[in-house]
């Protein structure tokens, strides 16, 4: 049986130094490879913490969605306005073609009034009044 000192006699200090350097290089390569997105964010937003960068990304995403919603609403309003103009032009041509019957013109006017009434938003009911807090039957302060 060998003594502990004899077992470590063949180990050279250069092996420890080589292993330490290899370990540091391996860790640096692994951390660098897994942090590529963080480095890209730093290039875009500057050297900030990940929580700050995530907040900026969230704000940018929210602004982009809001802009997209506004653009969609504007496009929809323009399409509705163009459709209403087309209906008015069609009604005007019908009125000139059938100017002899006043009852038909009142029906056409009533239809356009009905269409404009359909576009109004529904009334929003207010919330019921706030109730004060009450304990349940089985809860008491005693």
C-alpha positions in Angstrom: 0.0 0.0 0.0 1.3 3.4 -1.0 1.4 6.5 1.2 -0.6 9.6 0.0 2.6 11.5 -0.6 3.8 8.8 -3.0 0.5 9.0 -5.0 0.9 12.7 -5.7 4.6 12.7 -6.3 4.1 12.2 -10.1 1.7 15.1 -10.4 3.4 18.2 -11.7 2.2 21.7 -11.0 2.1 22.5 -14.8 -0.9 20.1 -15.1 -2.9 22.1 -12.7 -2.0 25.4 -14.5 -2.9 23.9 -17.8 -6.3 22.6 -16.5 -7.0 25.9 -14.9 -6.3 27.8 -18.2 -8.4 25.3 -20.2 -11.3 25.6 -17.8 -11.2 29.4 -17.9 -11.2 29.3 -21.7 -14.0 26.8 -21.9 -16.2 28.8 -19.5 -15.5 32.1 -21.4 -16.4 30.4 -24.7 -19.6 28.9 -23.3 -20.7 32.1 -21.7 -19.8 34.1 -24.8 -21.7 31.8 -27.0 -24.9 31.8 -24.9 -24.8 35.6 -24.5 -24.9 36.6 -28.2 -28.4 38.0 -27.9 -27.4 40.1 -24.9 -24.4 41.5 -26.9 -26.8 42.3 -29.7 -29.1 44.1 -27.3 -26.2 46.1 -25.9 -25.3 47.2 -29.5 -28.8 48.5 -30.0 -29.7 49.9 -26.6 -26.4 50.6 -25.0 -24.8 48.9 -22.0 -27.8 48.5 -19.7 -29.2 45.7 -17.5 -31.4 43.0 -19.1 -34.5 44.3 -17.2 -34.0 47.8 -18.7 -33.6 46.3 -22.2 -36.7 44.2 -21.8 -38.7 47.2 -20.6 -37.5 49.1 -23.7 -38.4 46.2 -26.0 -41.9 46.0 -24.4 -42.4 49.7 -24.9 -41.3 49.5 -28.5 -43.6 46.5 -29.2 -46.6 48.3 -27.5 -45.9 51.4 -29.6 -45.7 49.4 -32.8 -49.0 47.6 -32.0 -50.7 50.9 -31.2 -49.5 52.4 -34.5 -50.8 49.3 -36.3 -54.2 49.6 -34.6 -54.4 53.2 -35.5 -53.5 52.6 -39.1 -56.1 49.8 -39.3 -58.8 52.0 -37.9 -57.8 54.8 -40.3 -57.9 52.4 -43.2 -61.3 51.1 -42.1 -62.7 54.7 -41.7 -61.5 55.6 -45.1 -63.1 52.5 -46.6 -66.4 53.3 -44.9 -66.2 56.9 -46.0 -65.6 55.8 -49.6 -68.4 53.3 -49.4 -70.8 56.0 -48.0 -69.8 58.4 -50.8 -70.4 55.6 -53.3 -73.9 55.0 -51.8 -74.6 58.7 -51.8 -73.6 59.0 -55.4 -75.7 56.0 -56.3 -78.6 57.5 -54.4 -78.1 60.8 -56.2 -78.2 59.1 -59.6 -81.3 57.2 -58.5 -83.0 60.4 -57.4 -82.3 62.1 -60.7 -83.5 59.1 -62.6 -86.7 58.7 -60.5 -87.4 62.3 -59.5 -91.1 61.8 -60.2 -91.8 59.8 -57.0 -91.1 61.7 -53.8 -92.0 58.6 -51.7 -88.9 56.8 -53.0 -86.6 59.6 -52.1 -87.8 59.6 -48.5 -87.2 55.8 -48.4 -83.6 56.3 -49.7 -83.1 59.1 -47.1 -84.5 56.8 -44.4 -82.1 54.0 -45.4 -79.0 56.3 -45.2 -80.2 57.5 -41.8 -80.6 53.9 -40.6 -77.1 53.1 -41.8 -75.6 56.0 -39.9 -77.6 55.0 -36.8 -76.1 51.5 -37.0 -72.5 52.9 -36.9 -73.0 54.6 -33.5 -71.4 52.7 -30.6 -73.6 51.1 -28.0 -74.2 52.8 -24.7 -71.8 51.7 -21.9 -73.5 50.9 -18.7 -71.9 52.4 -15.6 -70.6 50.1 -12.9 -72.8 49.5 -9.9 -72.0 51.6 -6.8 -69.2 50.4 -4.6 -70.3 48.4 -1.6 -68.5 48.5 1.7 -66.6 45.5 2.9 -68.6 43.0 4.9 -67.3 39.9 6.8 -68.9 36.6 6.0 -71.2 34.8 8.4 -68.4 32.7 9.8 -65.8 35.5 10.2 -65.6 37.8 13.2 -63.0 40.0 14.8 -63.3 38.2 18.2 
